[in-house]
């Protein structure tokens, strides 16, 4: 049975309210841990939050069996993961080797010894992922209400009526600057990577891929040559661009045809459906960007914004230009945040974009609220 937190004190564990945090640190971890410590030191708020966690995570579970990670550990690691924008590998390292985080988790600081608590990678994935968006929003609402009361006590006045300010920000994606040529390279290399993975798994079940590394080198060399020719100068540029683009497209189409034949060799193998879908996804993007490169560089067409892709790995990424000088372009998606008088976030959401110039093209900011941004101009790459 999963517990909220250990009820019996342990001499090896520092009480959360006595943890010394580096409040002068400029790293983002210190204020995250300070906020968690503040929640723990307010009994009413702590009780409300653990009630939410129990209702969500323990619903329908029997009060028997192994204990697993307690609710406090799930909350701490979930907040740390989101606050640091950490992947699961980094979270595993932090949970097992960071002194302050281990103190906040209520486990011995040193991750070794007979009774040491070590968090495995899959354990973190299975448990911390239970902290979903709906639950986080409910917790955030409770914290915002408690925070308003604290500010009111400091000023000696009753809690004032809530005044909400709504604004949108760009939540940037961790992607490289997109062009049709480097996105074509991304799709091609991922197809080759997946084929090599299947060859290692099934031996010679995929014939014809002995020169997989050579395919990757060829495609990368052509991508570099084509980019240098397109974005560079020199005499007879138009003729040189057409020649290099044709060579690039011929190699890409050859690779696409070869990748299209490969699944036939996997029909009798125990390939997971997710692997099939991943190969199909990157193969479709390879064909798509071959078509985009041909239309833009050989046929000199303007590509509609709805057909453009800004990241193969984070497809939600958009091209956002809000009229700022620096940075003049941001890659990501808009995030709407509603804050009160004390700058506490009361609510947040991803606004739905409304197109005035066709699908996928936006102008004038999000639909939510009266705010207006600058024009969103899509890149002609």
C-alpha positions as CSV (number, residue, x, y, z in Angstrom):
1,X,0.0,0.0,0.0
2,X,1.4,3.4,-1.0
3,X,1.7,5.9,1.9
4,X,1.7,9.7,1.8
5,X,5.0,10.0,3.7
6,X,6.8,8.1,6.5
7,X,5.1,8.7,9.9
8,X,8.0,7.4,12.0
9,X,11.1,9.7,12.3
10,X,14.5,8.4,11.3
11,X,17.7,9.6,12.8
12,X,19.4,9.3,9.3
13,X,16.8,11.7,7.7
14,X,16.8,15.5,8.1
15,X,13.3,16.9,8.8
16,X,12.1,18.9,5.8
17,X,11.6,22.0,7.8
18,X,15.2,21.9,8.9
19,X,16.8,21.5,5.5
20,X,19.2,24.3,4.8
21,X,18.7,25.6,1.3
22,X,21.0,27.9,-0.6
23,X,18.5,30.7,-1.0
24,X,21.2,33.0,-2.5
25,X,21.8,30.6,-5.4
26,X,20.8,31.8,-8.9
27,X,20.1,28.2,-10.0
28,X,16.5,27.3,-10.6
29,X,16.6,24.3,-8.3
30,X,16.8,26.3,-5.0
31,X,13.5,28.2,-5.4
32,X,11.8,25.0,-6.4
33,X,12.9,23.2,-3.3
34,X,12.1,26.3,-1.2
35,X,8.5,26.2,-2.5
36,X,8.2,22.5,-1.7
37,X,9.6,23.2,1.8
38,X,7.1,26.1,2.3
39,X,4.2,23.8,1.3
40,X,5.4,21.2,3.9
41,X,5.5,23.9,6.7
42,X,1.8,24.9,6.1
43,X,-0.3,22.0,7.5
44,X,-3.6,23.0,6.0
45,X,-2.2,23.4,2.5
46,X,-0.1,20.2,2.9
47,X,-3.3,18.3,3.9
48,X,-5.2,19.6,0.9
49,X,-2.4,18.7,-1.5
50,X,-2.0,15.2,-0.2
51,X,-5.8,14.7,-0.3
52,X,-5.6,15.5,-4.1
53,X,-2.7,13.1,-4.5
54,X,-4.6,10.3,-2.7
55,X,-7.8,10.9,-4.7
56,X,-5.9,10.7,-8.0
57,X,-3.2,8.2,-7.4
58,X,-4.7,5.8,-4.8
59,X,-8.2,5.8,-6.3
60,X,-9.5,2.2,-6.7
61,X,-6.3,0.7,-5.2
62,X,-6.4,-1.9,-2.5
63,X,-4.9,-1.1,0.9
64,X,-2.5,-4.0,0.6
65,X,0.7,-5.0,-1.3
66,X,4.1,-3.4,-1.6
67,X,4.5,0.2,-0.5
68,X,6.3,1.6,-3.6
69,X,7.2,5.3,-3.8
70,X,5.3,7.4,-1.3
71,X,3.2,10.4,-2.5
72,X,5.7,13.0,-1.1
73,X,8.4,11.5,-3.3
74,X,6.2,11.5,-6.4
75,X,5.3,15.2,-5.8
76,X,8.9,16.3,-5.2
77,X,10.3,14.5,-8.2
78,X,7.5,15.6,-10.4
79,X,7.9,19.2,-9.5
80,X,11.7,19.0,-9.9
81,X,11.4,17.4,-13.3
82,X,9.1,20.0,-14.6
83,X,10.9,22.9,-13.0
84,X,14.3,21.9,-14.4
85,X,12.8,20.7,-17.7
86,X,14.7,17.4,-17.0
87,X,14.5,14.2,-18.9
88,X,14.2,10.8,-17.1
89,X,17.9,10.2,-17.2
90,X,18.7,13.5,-15.5
91,X,15.9,13.0,-13.0
92,X,17.4,9.6,-12.1
93,X,20.8,11.1,-11.5
94,X,19.3,14.0,-9.4
95,X,17.2,11.6,-7.3
96,X,20.1,9.3,-6.5
97,X,23.0,11.7,-6.1
98,X,21.8,15.3,-5.3
99,X,22.0,15.9,-1.5
100,X,19.2,18.5,-1.2
101,X,16.8,16.5,-3.3
102,X,17.4,13.3,-1.4
103,X,16.8,15.2,1.9
104,X,13.5,16.6,0.5
105,X,12.6,13.0,-0.6
106,X,13.0,11.8,3.0
107,X,15.7,9.2,2.3
108,X,19.3,9.0,3.5
109,X,21.6,11.3,1.7
110,X,24.2,8.7,0.7
111,X,22.8,6.4,-2.0
112,X,24.8,3.3,-0.8
113,X,24.8,1.0,2.1
114,X,22.6,-1.9,3.0
115,X,19.4,0.1,3.5
116,X,20.1,2.8,1.0
117,X,17.2,3.9,-1.2
118,X,18.0,4.0,-4.9
119,X,15.4,5.1,-7.5
120,X,15.6,3.0,-10.6
121,X,14.9,4.6,-14.0
122,X,11.8,2.6,-14.8
123,X,10.5,3.2,-11.2
124,X,10.7,6.9,-11.8
125,X,8.9,6.6,-15.2
126,X,6.1,4.5,-13.8
127,X,5.5,6.6,-10.7
128,X,6.3,10.2,-11.4
129,X,4.3,10.1,-14.6
130,X,1.2,9.6,-12.4
131,X,1.4,13.4,-11.7
132,X,-0.6,14.5,-14.7
133,X,-1.6,17.9,-16.0
134,X,-5.1,17.9,-14.3
135,X,-3.6,17.1,-10.9
136,X,-0.9,19.7,-11.3
137,X,-3.4,22.4,-12.1
138,X,-5.5,21.5,-9.0
139,X,-2.3,21.7,-6.8
140,X,-1.4,25.0,-8.4
141,X,-4.8,26.4,-7.6
142,X,-4.5,25.5,-3.9
143,X,-0.9,26.9,-3.7
144,X,-2.1,30.2,-5.3
145,X,-4.9,30.6,-2.8
146,X,-2.6,30.0,0.1
147,X,0.0,32.4,-1.3
148,X,-2.6,35.2,-1.5
149,X,-3.4,34.7,2.1
150,X,0.3,35.0,3.0
151,X,0.8,38.2,1.1
152,X,-2.3,39.6,2.8
153,X,-1.0,38.8,6.3
154,X,2.3,40.5,5.5
155,X,0.5,43.7,4.6
156,X,-1.9,43.5,7.6
157,X,-5.0,43.8,5.4
158,X,-7.7,41.3,4.5
159,X,-7.4,39.2,1.3
160,X,-8.3,41.5,-1.5
161,X,-10.5,40.6,-4.4
162,X,-8.5,38.7,-7.1
163,X,-7.5,40.8,-10.1
164,X,-6.3,38.7,-13.0
165,X,-3.9,39.7,-15.7
166,X,-3.7,37.5,-18.7
167,X,-0.8,37.4,-21.1
168,X,0.8,34.9,-23.5
169,X,4.4,33.8,-23.6
170,X,6.4,31.6,-26.0
171,X,7.3,28.3,-24.5
172,X,10.4,27.6,-26.7
173,X,11.2,24.1,-28.0
174,X,14.7,22.7,-27.9
175,X,15.1,22.5,-31.7
176,X,17.6,23.6,-34.2
177,X,16.8,26.4,-36.7
178,X,14.6,24.6,-39.4
179,X,15.3,24.7,-43.1
180,X,13.8,22.3,-45.7
181,X,17.3,20.9,-46.3
182,X,18.3,20.1,-42.7
183,X,14.8,18.7,-42.0
184,X,15.3,16.5,-45.1
185,X,18.6,15.3,-43.6
186,X,16.9,14.7,-40.2
187,X,14.2,12.5,-41.8
188,X,16.8,10.6,-43.9
189,X,19.2,9.9,-41.1
190,X,16.4,8.7,-38.7
191,X,15.2,6.2,-41.4
192,X,18.7,4.8,-41.7
193,X,19.1,4.7,-37.9
194,X,15.9,2.7,-37.5
195,X,16.9,0.3,-40.3
196,X,20.3,-0.3,-38.6
197,X,18.5,-0.9,-35.3
198,X,16.3,-3.6,-36.9
199,X,19.3,-5.2,-38.6
200,X,21.1,-5.5,-35.3
201,X,18.0,-7.0,-33.7
202,X,17.1,-9.5,-36.5
203,X,20.5,-10.1,-38.1
204,X,20.3,-10.5,-41.9
205,X,16.5,-10.2,-42.0
206,X,16.9,-6.9,-43.9
207,X,19.1,-7.5,-46.9
208,X,20.5,-4.7,-49.0
209,X,21.6,-2.4,-46.2
210,X,25.2,-3.4,-46.0
211,X,26.1,0.2,-46.9
212,X,23.8,1.9,-44.5
213,X,26.7,4.1,-43.1
214,X,27.6,5.1,-46.7
215,X,23.9,6.2,-47.3
216,X,24.1,8.4,-44.2
217,X,27.5,9.9,-45.3
218,X,26.2,10.6,-48.8
219,X,23.1,12.3,-47.6
220,X,24.9,14.5,-45.1
221,X,27.6,15.5,-47.7
222,X,24.9,16.4,-50.2
223,X,23.0,18.4,-47.6
224,X,26.1,20.4,-46.7
225,X,26.9,21.0,-50.4
226,X,23.4,22.0,-51.3
227,X,23.1,24.4,-48.3
228,X,26.4,26.0,-49.1
229,X,25.4,26.5,-52.7
230,X,21.9,27.8,-51.9
231,X,22.9,30.3,-49.2
232,X,26.2,31.2,-50.7
233,X,27.2,33.4,-53.7
234,X,29.5,33.1,-56.7
235,X,29.1,33.0,-60.5
236,X,26.4,30.9,-62.2
237,X,24.7,30.4,-58.8
238,X,21.3,29.5,-60.3
239,X,22.7,26.7,-62.5
240,X,24.8,25.4,-59.6
241,X,21.9,25.4,-57.3
242,X,19.8,23.4,-59.7
243,X,22.5,20.9,-60.3
244,X,23.2,20.2,-56.6
245,X,19.5,20.1,-55.7
246,X,18.8,17.5,-58.4
247,X,21.7,15.4,-57.1
248,X,20.4,15.8,-53.6
249,X,16.9,14.9,-54.6
250,X,18.0,11.8,-56.6
251,X,19.9,10.5,-53.6
252,X,17.0,11.2,-51.3
253,X,14.5,9.5,-53.6
254,X,16.8,6.5,-53.8
255,X,16.9,6.3,-50.1
256,X,13.2,6.7,-49.8
257,X,12.5,3.9,-52.2
258,X,14.9,1.6,-50.4
259,X,13.3,2.4,-47.0
260,X,9.9,1.7,-48.5
261,X,11.0,-1.8,-49.5
262,X,12.5,-2.6,-46.1
263,X,9.3,-3.3,-44.1
264,X,8.7,-6.3,-46.4
265,X,11.6,-8.0,-44.7
266,X,10.1,-7.4,-41.3
267,X,6.7,-9.0,-42.0
268,X,7.7,-12.3,-40.3
269,X,9.6,-10.7,-37.5
270,X,8.3,-9.8,-34.0
271,X,8.5,-6.0,-34.5
272,X,6.5,-3.9,-32.0
273,X,3.8,-1.7,-33.6
274,X,5.5,1.4,-32.2
275,X,8.6,0.7,-34.2
276,X,6.5,0.2,-37.4
277,X,4.8,3.5,-36.8
278,X,8.1,5.4,-36.1
279,X,9.6,4.1,-39.3
280,X,6.5,5.0,-41.2
281,X,6.4,8.5,-39.6
282,X,10.0,9.4,-40.7
283,X,9.6,7.8,-44.1
284,X,6.5,10.0,-44.8
285,X,8.5,13.1,-43.6
286,X,11.3,12.1,-45.9
287,X,9.0,12.0,-48.9
288,X,7.3,15.3,-47.8
289,X,10.6,17.2,-47.6
290,X,11.8,15.8,-50.9
291,X,8.6,17.3,-52.4
292,X,9.1,20.6,-50.6
293,X,12.7,21.0,-51.6
294,X,11.8,20.3,-55.3
295,X,8.9,22.8,-55.3
296,X,10.8,25.6,-53.6
297,X,14.2,25.3,-55.2
298,X,13.5,23.9,-58.6
299,X,10.0,25.0,-59.4
300,X,10.4,28.3,-57.3
301,X,7.0,27.9,-55.6
302,X,6.0,29.6,-52.4
303,X,5.2,26.9,-49.8
304,X,1.9,27.5,-47.9
305,X,2.4,27.8,-44.2
306,X,0.1,24.9,-43.5
307,X,2.5,22.6,-45.3
308,X,5.6,23.6,-43.3
309,X,7.1,21.5,-40.5
310,X,9.5,23.2,-38.1
311,X,10.7,20.1,-36.2
312,X,10.4,16.4,-36.9
313,X,10.9,15.5,-33.2
314,X,8.7,18.1,-31.6
315,X,5.9,18.6,-34.2
316,X,4.0,21.0,-32.0
317,X,6.7,23.6,-32.7
318,X,5.5,26.8,-34.5
319,X,7.2,29.8,-36.0
320,X,6.3,32.8,-33.7
321,X,7.2,36.4,-34.4
322,X,5.7,38.8,-31.9
323,X,7.2,42.0,-33.1
324,X,10.2,41.9,-30.7
325,X,13.7,42.9,-31.9
326,X,15.6,40.3,-29.9
327,X,14.8,37.6,-30.5
328,X,12.8,38.4,-33.6
329,X,11.8,34.8,-34.1
330,X,10.9,32.2,-31.4
331,X,10.4,28.5,-32.1
332,X,7.8,26.8,-29.8
333,X,4.2,27.4,-29.0
334,X,2.3,30.0,-27.0
335,X,1.5,29.5,-23.4
336,X,-1.3,31.6,-21.8
337,X,-0.7,32.5,-18.1
338,X,-3.2,34.3,-15.8
339,X,-1.5,36.0,-12.8
340,X,-2.9,37.9,-9.8
341,X,-1.7,41.0,-8.0
342,X,1.1,39.2,-6.3
343,X,2.4,37.6,-9.6
344,X,1.2,34.2,-8.6
345,X,0.1,32.1,-11.5
346,X,-3.6,31.4,-11.1
347,X,-4.1,29.4,-14.2
348,X,-2.4,28.5,-17.5
349,X,-3.3,26.9,-20.8
350,X,-2.2,26.5,-24.4
351,X,-4.4,28.9,-26.4
352,X,-5.9,27.7,-29.7
353,X,-4.5,29.7,-32.6
354,X,-7.0,31.2,-35.0
355,X,-6.0,31.6,-38.7
356,X,-7.0,34.6,-40.7
357,X,-4.9,33.6,-43.7
358,X,-5.6,30.0,-44.1
359,X,-4.9,26.9,-42.0
360,X,-1.7,27.0,-39.9
361,X,-1.2,30.8,-40.5
362,X,-1.9,33.1,-37.6
363,X,-2.0,36.8,-37.2
364,X,-2.8,39.0,-34.2
365,X,-2.1,36.6,-31.4
366,X,-4.3,34.0,-29.7
367,X,-8.0,33.9,-29.6
368,X,-8.1,34.0,-25.8
369,X,-8.3,37.5,-24.3
370,X,-8.0,40.9,-25.8
371,X,-4.3,40.8,-26.2
372,X,-2.7,41.4,-29.6
373,X,0.8,40.5,-30.7
374,X,2.7,41.4,-33.8
375,X,2.2,39.7,-37.2
376,X,3.4,36.1,-37.4
377,X,5.4,35.9,-40.7
378,X,6.3,32.4,-41.7
379,X,9.9,31.8,-43.0
380,X,10.5,31.2,-46.6
381,X,13.1,28.5,-46.3
